[in-house]
Amino acid sequence: MKFISGSYDKRIPCYRVLGDDGELIKDGSDFEKVNKELAVKMYSDMVCLQIMDTFMYEAQRQGRISFYMTSFGEEAATISSAAALTKDDIILPQYREPGALLWRGFTLQEFVNQCFGNKDDGGKGRQMPVHYGSRKHNFVTVSSPIATQLPQAAGMAYSLKMDKKDACVVAFIGDGGTSEGDFHAGLNFAAVMEAPVIFVCRNNGWAISTPTSDQFRSDGVVVKGQAYGIPSIRVDGTDALAVYSAIRAARSMAINEQRPVLVESLAYRVGHHSTSDDSTKYRSLNEIEHWKTDRDPVNKFRKWVELNGWWSERDEADLRSSIKKQATIQVAEGTEKPPLTELFTDVYDLPPSNLVEQEKLLRQT
């Protein structure tokens, strides 16, 4: 009689390419090569995301929008993932993946319009701020309930398989989402149906105020893939090159072998969970500052780009100046809201009587 051990003394290793100083810690055969054009765009989008998060966070604090969530500390994880995909791959985000949509061409003004819910918002003002979506960019609209996108991702991936498409589905989830039943159902569905889907778990240490030590007793999330028969890898989410290489390899495996893959991205949520949260109540300022200064993924990648001679202080100044001119809160704020009729469209061909009555009552109000 022999029981399988519930844990092992040795942790699953974490795949890294760059050290915190921006220098390579791997030889060239262990990661995907990135040329100047790709590297500069990856870095530029990370800076753009940081700037957008800063001014939108301040806008919420000024009472100009109702809610916001930042991606500080996880810029490399989402932007590098998107860079490793093709435009035909379908992304199902959680709520901290605006970087992936930014990479695909969603403009800063479109992000701002969504947060203000004006008539130029593609969602017609019917979603909370930061619940982005774009059919044009194969980016399924963010849904507030946690982990519901994972079984959906398995189904979407199976449809791609049936249609023999050269594409996969990529579904993002936070570490807290692995406590939801949909996480386990989604992985099991995908494994059994052999669906080409990549599950990317952003393990950033915190599920709002709940640390990972209170989330699970396993060695993080990566080991959960093995239980469902899914090949899995743990990667340093602050390392843009490591994330890019891992997702490229995962995509090749998902499509060529027609099977799901699990990627655990280890990073740190530097910002508060959202504007409704004060994370200093449950974690120390020293901990936040360490990750903000010593382990910042944007600074790390900038050092590597500079070491290659692809970036300078002048480039940095020009980039930041250009980004600040691309979108204005004033424009979004001054744009009128969608008409009331838009609340009752896009679901039914002919609205049922109860919706007709609701519209009537709303107009009277």
N, C-alpha and C positions, 0 to 999 in steps of 0.2 A: 504494500500500500504506500503510495507516494503522492502527496499533494503538490501541485504547482505553486511555487512561491508567489506571494502577493506583491513582492517588491524585490529589487535587486540592489546590491551595494553600489554597483557602478551605474552611473547615470548615462542615458543616451547622449552621445556627443552632439555638440552644436557646430554646424558647418559655418565657417567664417573664411573670408578672403582678405579683408582689410583689418589692420590693427587700429586702435583709437587715434594713432598719429597719422592715419591715412596711407601708411605704407603697406605693401603686400606682405602677407604672412603665408601665402600659398604660392607654389610655382605656377607658371602659366598654363600648365596642362590641366589644372584642377578647377578652372572657371571659364565661363564664356567670355570671349574677347568683346570689348566695347570700344567702338571707334570714337573719334572726337565729336562728331555730330551728335551721336546718341548720348554720349556722356554729358555734353553741354546742355542738351534738352532735358535730360533727367535732373541735372542740378538746377537748371532754371525753373523747372516746374516745382521743385521742392521749395525754392525761395518764394515763388509765387504763392504757393499754398500757405507758407508761413505768414506772408504779408496779408493775404486775404483773411486768414484766421485772426490776425491781430486787429484789423480794422472792423471786422464783423463782431468780434467779441466786445470791442469797445462800443459799437453801435447798440448791442443788446444792453450793456450796462447804462447807456444813456436813455434807455427806454424806447428806442426807435424800432426794434424788433422784439418779439416775445421770447425767443429761445435761440440758443446756438451751442454747437459742440465743436471743439478744436481738434486738430490732429497732431499737436505738438509732440514730438518724440517718435512719431510713426510715419513721417513723411516718406522715408525710404521704402518702408514695407509695402505701401500701396502703389506709389509711383513706379518703383522698380518692377513690381508684379505686372502692372499694366504694360510696361515697356517690353516685357517678355512675351506678350500675347500678340495676336493679330486682331484686326478690327472685326473679324467674323466670330471671334470668341465672345460668348455671352457672359456678362458680369452680373452677379446677384450680390449686391453689397449689404453690409449691415448698416452702420450709420457713420463710420469713421473712414470711409473710402472716397471722399471727394477727389483725392489725388488721382485716382484711377480715371475718373470722369474728366478731370482737368487734362490729363495726358491725352485723352481721346479727342480733345478739341472743344469741349464745353467752355464757353468764355466766362471771364470774371463777371461781366455784366449779367450773364444768364444765372450765375450762382446768386448774385445779389438780388436779382429780380425774384428768384424763388423764395429767398428768405423774407422778402417784403410782400410776397403774394400779390403782385400787381398784375395788370392785364397782359404783360409780356412774359409772365411766368408760364412755362410749358405745362405746369400742373394746374393752371387756372386758379391759383390761390386756394386750392382745396387740401393742401398738405401743410403739416407743421414745417417751420424752417429746417433746413439741412436734410429734408427728405427729397433728395434730388432724383431725377429719372430722365432718361432720354432714349427713345426708341431709335433715333438716328444713330446714336453711339452704342447701341446694344448694351445699355446700362439699365437694368430693371429698377423701377422706382423703389426707393427705400421704404420699408414697412416697419412701423414701430414695434410690433410684437417680436420678441427675440427668437431667432432660429427658425422661424417659419419658412425662410427661403431655402433651407437645406433639403427638405424632401422635394420642394419645387425644382431645385437644381438637379436632383437625380432624375426627375421626370423630363426636364428640358434636355438633359444630356442624352437620355435614352431616345428622345425624338431625333436628335442629331445623328445618333447611331443608326436608327431605322432609315433615315434619309441619306445615309452614307456621306455625311458632310465632313469636310476636312476642318473641323472646328471642335472646340470643347466648351464646357461651362466652367466658370470659376466662381465659387461661392465663398464669401468672407464671413467670419464669425469671431466674436471675442471670446476670451477664456471663460467668462461668465456664461456664455451661451452654451457651453458644453454641458451645463447642468440641466439644460432643457431636454425634454424627451425628443423633440424634433431633431436634435443633433444625432442621436443614436439611430432614430428611424431613417434619417437621411443617409447616413453612412451605410447602414445595412441594406437599404434599398439599392443604393448605387453599387455596392459590392455584389449583391446577388444578381442584379440585372446587367452587371459589367458595363456600366455607363461611363463615358469619358468626361469625368468631372474632377476638378481640383478643389478640394476643401482647404481653404487657407484660414488657419486660426491665428488671430493676433493675440498672443499671450502677452499682455502688457502689464501683468502683475495685479491689476485691480478690476473687479466687476463692481463699478461704482465704489462703495466703501468696503467691499468684501475682498480680502486678499486671496491669492491662489491657495494659500495654506488652509483656508476654510472652504475652498471650492472642491478640492479633490485630494486624495492621498496618493495617487499614482505619480509617476515621474512625468509631470506635466501632461501635455495633451498628445504628444507624438506616439506614446505607447498605446493609445486607444485605437489607433488605426489597425494595429496588428490583431486586435481582438476581432475585428470584422474582416480580416483577410485583405487589408488595404496597405500597399507599400507606402511608407511614411518617412519624412525627414524633418529634422529640427534645424532651423537656420537662424542666424543672428539678424534680427529684423532692423538693427541699426546699420547694417552693412549693405549698401545698395548693390554692390557687385555680387555678394553672396545670394541675396534675394533674387536678383535677375537670373543668375545661373541656375538656382534651384527651381524657379518657376519654368524656365526654358526646358529644363530636363523633365520636369513633371508634365508639362504640356506634351512633349514628345512621347512620353510613356502613356499618357491618357489616350492620345489619338492613335498611336501606332499599335498599342497593345489592347486598346478598347477596355480600359479599366479605370477605376477611380484612384486618386492619389491624395494623401493628407500631408499638408505642410504646416508645421508649427513655427510661427515667426515670433522669436523672443525679442521684445522691445520694452518700452516703459512709457506709460501714459503720463507725460510731463504736466499737461494741463489738468484742470478739474474734469470730472466726468462730463459735466455740462454746465451751463450757466445757472442751473438750479442746485449746484453742488459746491460745497466748500471743502476741498480735500485736505486742507490743513487741520481739520478736526480729527482726522484718522491716520495721518502720516506726517513725518517730520519734514520741516523745511530743508534740512540738510540732505535728506534723501532726494527730494525734488531737485535741489540745486546741483547735486552730483550728476544726475542724469542730464540736466539741462546744459551743463557746462562741459563735463568730461566725456560724456557719451552721446553727444548730440549727433544724429545721423547726417544732418545737412553739413555741419562743419567737417565731419569725417570725410564725406565724399568730396567736399570742396578741396580739402588738402590733397586728395589723390588726383583730382583734375588739375590742380596747380602743379603738382609734381610732374605731370605729363607735359607741362608747358601750354596747356589749353585754356588757361584762365588767368586773369590779372585783376588788380584793384580797380582799374579803369572799366573792365568788363563788368565788375560787380556794381559799380556806381551806375553805369548805363542801364543795367538790368533792373535795378531797383527803381530808378527813375521812370523807366518805361512801364513797369508793372503798375505803378501808382497812377498812371494816366489812362489805364485800360478800362477802368470801371469806377463809377462814382456812386456813393450812397445817395447823394442828392438827386441824381437822375431817377434811381429806383423809387426813392421816397416820394418824388413828385409825380410819378406816373400813376394814373388812376387805377382803381381796383377793377377786377372783372365784373361784368354785370351780374345781377342776381340770378338771371336765367341760367347761368353756367353751373349753378349748384344742382340743377336737375337734368343735366344732359349726360351723354356718353355711357349710360348704363342700359336704358330701355329704348327701343325704337319708338314705342308709344308709351308715354308715362302712365303708370296705373293711377287709379282714382285717388289713392292716399297721397301720392306725390303731388298731384294736381291741387289737392286741398291744402297741402303744406305750403306750396308756392303761393297760393292765394292768401293764406294767413300771414306769410312772411311779408308779402307786399303791403298788406294792411298795417302790419306792425311798423 
